[in-house]
């Protein structure tokens, strides 16, 4: 049975991606201790270290997927085709994973920190409360921007 090397590469890439996703899900379920029957995550009992670790895992996974998409835009070297292709692709996947991990360890994109702060800020709030706060903040920032635009453009409100 002869397999196309692209098929095997795709298969191994999916296996690695699925393993990373499963690891992240396990970490999040350990942290959240999902509420019985409700299916809702409760991070209010999570300790800060585990929560930050989960956020870093997510950022690492995100960066890894981003790097893989970037590498897909690079033309393949004809010397990497054939029997060595599977091995080259395997090591490329591991290299990308390591790059993503190192990027995240060195503060990376800051995504882990933002996720962590957002999760800590919203602890104990229902999704409806969070949505209401976000809508209120958006309308306030929109009103403030409109007022600043009026001030900068010299438009008066008609009260003068």
Secondary structure, DSSP 8 states (H G I E B T S, - for coil): ----HHHHHHHHHHHHHHHHHHHHHHHHHHHH---TTT----GGG--HHHHHHHHHHHHHHHHHHHHHHHHHTS---GGG-GGGHHHHHHHHHHHHHHHHHHHHHTTTTSHHHHHHHHHHHTTT--HHHHHHHHHHHHHHHHHHHHHHHHHHHT---S--
